[in-house]
Amino acid sequence: MKLSTVWLDGLWDRNPGLIQLLGLCPLLAVSNTLENAIGLGLATLFVLVLSNASISLIRTLVDDAIRLPIFVLVIAALTTCAELLVQALDYQLYQSLGIFLPLIVTNCLILGRAEALAKRETIVMSTIDGLAQGLGFFLVLVSLGALREWMSGTLILAALPPGAFIALGLLVAIHQWIQGKLKQKPTEQSMDQTNRRVRTTGDIS
Amino acid sequence: MTVRLTLFGLITSLFVGLVYVMTKPVIIEAKEQARQEKLYLLAAPLLANGRIASPVQRELPDDAPASFEHPLSITPIVTDAEQLGVVLPITALQGYSGPIQLLLALDQQQRIVGVRAIEHRETPGLGDRIETRKSDWMLAFNGLRYDDLAPDDWAVQNDGGQFDSFTGATITPRAVVDALKETLAYLARHPVILEASP
């Protein structure tokens, strides 16, 4: 796998927020203000990079039978650390993120990356993938937060839960539209590629 | 395999423990600061004429309700001549996801100056409407004394009382109202607890 593909996948082609649509719960719930979005985006990025790195580090020691419990253990430990750190660094942010900070542990993006890539790639590759996917998630979360905070001044709906769905739908549509423009004259092969279902998890054992 | 799993469990726990120990003092300080800020906001009506005195520790008798901490730390609001009121922490133990920490400000007639949730784990969008930045629910207590309402009215509407019970999350407001009722009833019988210099 090429490094440029990893970056492009995370940030655009298979963006976790816009294409894979992973981690929707925090994405929709915490994007009501820009500050919350930045806080949760950074915390998720932190957990994702470290979980990818450490899972890649221990990948040779883990066999299939204990793979999932150990991945969950690592992710849970890192999430607890993230929670403690946010609490220590910015207590107000900790209070406004509330339950969504510990819920990073259930963000399928993180276990998804561990399964899809980190369990077989090198540390460098896994860390960069964590950075790329985490940044992709961060950028969508922050765009949503900014959009909703900016619009809620004139349109109260933007600050409410339905506003989150509508705004995310808008972003997905824009992404698709740009994607369509980029591939104006699709060849048979690239048509095939765009229609393929995105694979987000690894194998089942 | 089991050995390996146990080993991983130990290593990750050790890691979390390390971060916990490192962040603990900072977190305690941050919590205390957040509490102080809330205290200033809560006691603002009293602070127009008074100032915050240093906290007083109170040993409570055994029959005190569970909503009090032991020992109870009360923060008097005073002028040079007299006490204007007091701020004290109380805990609503029956929250939906664990205890709800509240801060309660009372004047000398035990009238509620203000009450705020300072720490809780209630469900976002449902139970968290006890927070004043989410809804005005908590403000309904302002200005009330225990005697102002019949004992049965100190309850959420679902239980026949006069405080709004949130749709879909009655447990949270019920916990708060019950804790307040219990606390105020007890303090009305034992007013001396709130006197900084009895």
Interface residues (C-beta under 8 A of the other chain):
Chain A: A29 I58 L61 V62 D63 A65 I66 P69 I70 L73 V74 A76 A77 T80 C81 L84 L85 Q87 A88 L89 Y91 Q92 Q95 G98 I99 F100 P161
Chain B: M1 R4 L5 F8 G9 T12 S13 F15 V16 V19 Y20 T23 V26 I27 A30 K31 Q33 A34 E119 R121 T123 P124 G125 D128
